[in-house]
Amino acid sequence: MTAALRVEGLSGGYLRAPILRDVSMEVEQGEVVALFGANGAGKTTLLRALCGALPECRGTVMLGDHRVERLRTWTRARLGLAHVPEGREIFVSMTVRENLQTAALAARRPVPIEEVFSLFPRLRDRQDQRAGTLSGGEQQMLALGRAVMACPSVMLIDEMSAGLAPVAAQRLVDAVRDIRARGVAVVLVEQAPQLVSEVIDRAYLIERGRIVAGGTLEQLGGATAIAELYLGVG
């Protein structure tokens, strides 16, 4: 079976400064794969490279049957790649509904907005509210909802729970579980392995721009060991 996302020998950086070094990974359809690593390890840079926002890269990126490493960001998006960046990057002066409708304009086959509201009922309640007045958790729901609107086959999510209260973060983890149930492959950058341990299928550990290990959480020593040894938190 063709992987939803396959990366082989990906290297690149900024202004010819190497960040990623020979990264290879795979994500199957309906699978959630986490990227764990310390700050500065290259996690966000890898997601930027996959979505086409990193200009200088070498290697192969396959999105299903499509080779996309030389394609523009918007072309990759139309082929089914959605990116939820760190910091959310929603349109704060627009309403929730307007944010979702804008995301639909860029999609080849947008999903009905009611599907997003069924996934995030709170967004339905806030649909006429300006996005900048939402709580942090609600803004992250909106960022995920915009990605869902594009009907992606692969979703890249960067630091989903950063700065959020545990209750809000858990709601987002539940949403990722529902997104996976739709058959979407998810790559999740997260600094809290314990938070996402029940929803991820596999994980990769990244150090200094290189993948140093991969497997299930159990194969990698467990969520607590990853947090202590690779992320520097106890």
C-alpha positions in Angstrom: 0.0 0.0 0.0 1.3 3.5 -0.9 2.1 5.6 2.2 0.1 8.8 2.6 3.5 10.6 3.1 7.0 9.3 2.4 10.1 11.3 2.9 13.6 10.1 1.7 16.9 11.8 2.3 15.5 15.3 3.0 18.1 17.9 3.7 17.9 21.7 3.9 17.9 24.8 5.9 17.9 28.6 5.8 20.4 30.7 3.7 22.5 27.6 3.1 22.8 26.9 6.8 22.0 23.1 7.2 19.2 22.3 9.6 17.8 19.0 8.3 20.2 16.2 7.5 19.1 13.2 5.5 15.6 12.8 7.0 13.6 9.8 6.0 10.1 8.9 7.4 6.7 7.4 6.4 3.2 8.0 7.5 0.3 5.7 6.5 -3.2 6.7 5.9 -5.2 7.0 9.1 -2.0 7.0 11.2 -0.8 9.6 13.8 2.9 9.9 13.9 4.6 12.2 16.5 7.9 14.1 16.1 9.7 14.5 19.4 12.9 16.5 20.0 14.4 19.3 22.0 13.9 23.0 21.0 16.0 23.7 18.0 16.2 20.0 16.9 14.6 20.8 13.5 10.9 19.7 14.1 9.3 22.9 12.8 11.8 23.2 10.0 10.9 19.7 8.9 7.2 20.6 8.7 8.0 23.8 6.8 10.1 21.7 4.4 7.2 19.2 3.9 4.7 21.9 3.1 7.0 23.8 0.7 7.8 26.8 2.9 11.6 26.0 3.1 13.2 27.2 -0.1 16.4 25.2 -0.1 15.9 21.5 0.2 17.2 18.3 -1.4 15.6 14.8 -1.2 12.2 13.2 -2.1 8.8 14.0 -0.7 5.9 11.8 -1.9 2.3 12.7 -1.1 0.5 9.5 -2.0 1.5 8.8 -5.6 2.6 12.4 -6.2 6.2 13.6 -6.0 5.9 17.1 -4.5 9.3 18.3 -3.3 9.6 20.8 -6.2 6.0 22.0 -6.1 4.8 25.3 -4.6 3.1 25.4 -1.2 -0.4 26.0 -2.6 0.0 23.1 -5.1 0.9 20.7 -2.3 -2.2 22.0 -0.4 -4.4 21.3 -3.4 -3.0 17.7 -3.6 -4.1 17.1 0.0 -1.4 18.5 2.4 -2.6 20.7 5.2 -0.3 22.6 7.6 -1.3 23.9 11.0 1.6 26.1 12.0 2.9 27.0 15.4 1.2 30.2 16.5 -2.1 29.2 14.6 -1.9 32.1 12.1 -5.7 32.6 11.9 -7.3 35.8 10.6 -8.0 37.6 14.0 -10.1 40.3 12.5 -12.4 37.9 10.7 -15.2 35.8 12.3 -14.9 32.1 12.8 -17.2 31.4 9.9 -15.2 33.7 7.6 -12.0 32.0 8.6 -13.4 28.7 7.6 -14.9 30.0 4.4 -11.6 31.5 3.4 -9.9 28.1 4.0 -12.5 26.5 1.7 -11.6 28.9 -1.2 -8.1 27.4 -1.4 -9.3 23.8 -1.3 -9.9 21.5 -4.3 -12.7 19.7 -2.5 -13.7 21.6 0.6 -15.8 19.7 3.2 -19.1 21.2 4.3 -18.7 23.7 7.1 -21.1 21.7 9.3 -18.6 18.8 9.3 -16.1 21.2 11.0 -18.8 22.3 13.4 -19.6 18.7 14.3 -16.0 18.1 15.0 -15.7 21.4 17.1 -19.2 22.2 18.4 -17.7 25.3 20.2 -16.9 26.8 16.9 -20.5 26.6 15.9 -21.4 28.5 19.0 -18.7 31.1 18.2 -19.2 31.3 14.4 -20.1 35.0 14.3 -17.4 36.0 16.8 -14.1 37.6 15.7 -11.3 35.0 15.9 -9.1 37.4 17.8 -11.5 37.4 20.8 -11.5 33.6 21.1 -9.6 31.8 23.9 -6.3 30.1 23.1 -7.9 26.7 22.9 -10.7 27.9 20.7 -8.2 29.6 18.4 -6.4 26.3 18.1 -9.7 24.5 17.3 -10.2 27.1 14.5 -6.7 26.5 13.2 -7.4 22.7 13.0 -10.9 23.4 11.6 -9.4 25.4 8.7 -7.1 22.5 7.9 -10.1 20.1 8.0 -12.0 22.3 5.6 -9.4 21.5 2.9 -10.3 17.8 3.1 -6.6 16.8 3.5 -5.0 13.4 3.1 -2.1 14.5 5.3 -2.2 17.1 8.1 0.9 18.6 9.7 0.3 20.0 13.2 3.0 22.1 15.0 2.9 22.5 18.8 -0.8 22.0 19.1 -1.0 22.2 22.9 1.6 25.0 23.5 0.4 27.5 26.1 -2.9 25.8 26.7 -4.6 24.6 29.9 -4.7 20.7 30.2 -8.5 20.6 29.7 -8.2 22.6 26.4 -5.2 20.5 25.3 -7.1 17.3 25.9 -10.0 18.4 23.8 -7.6 19.0 20.9 -6.1 15.5 21.3 -9.7 14.1 21.1 -10.1 16.1 17.9 -7.0 14.6 16.4 -8.4 11.1 17.2 -11.5 12.1 15.3 -9.5 13.4 12.4 -7.5 10.2 12.2 -10.8 8.3 12.1 -11.6 10.2 8.9 -8.6 8.4 7.3 -6.3 11.4 7.5 -2.6 10.8 8.2 -1.3 13.2 10.9 2.2 14.3 11.7 2.2 15.9 15.1 5.0 18.0 16.7 4.5 17.9 20.4 6.5 18.7 23.5 4.2 16.6 25.9 4.5 12.9 25.0 2.3 12.0 27.9 -0.5 14.1 26.5 -0.6 12.5 23.1 0.5 9.0 24.1 -3.0 7.5 23.6 -3.6 8.9 20.2 -0.3 8.4 18.4 0.6 5.2 16.6 4.3 5.7 16.2 6.9 8.4 16.8 10.2 9.6 15.5 13.0 11.2 17.6 14.9 14.0 16.0 18.2 15.5 17.1 20.2 18.2 15.4 18.2 17.7 12.2 18.5 14.0 12.0 16.0 11.2 12.8 17.8 9.1 15.4 15.1 6.6 16.3 11.6 5.6 15.3 8.9 3.2 16.5 6.1 2.8 18.9 6.3 4.6 22.3 7.0 1.3 23.9 9.8 0.6 21.6 11.3 4.1 22.3 11.1 3.6 26.0 7.8 5.2 26.9 6.4 8.7 27.1 8.1 9.5 30.4 11.5 8.4 29.2 11.2 10.4 26.0 10.2 13.5 28.0 13.2 13.2 30.3 15.9 12.0 27.9 15.1 13.9 24.7 13.0 16.9 25.7 14.7 17.7 29.0 11.5 17.8 31.1 10.6 15.6 34.0 
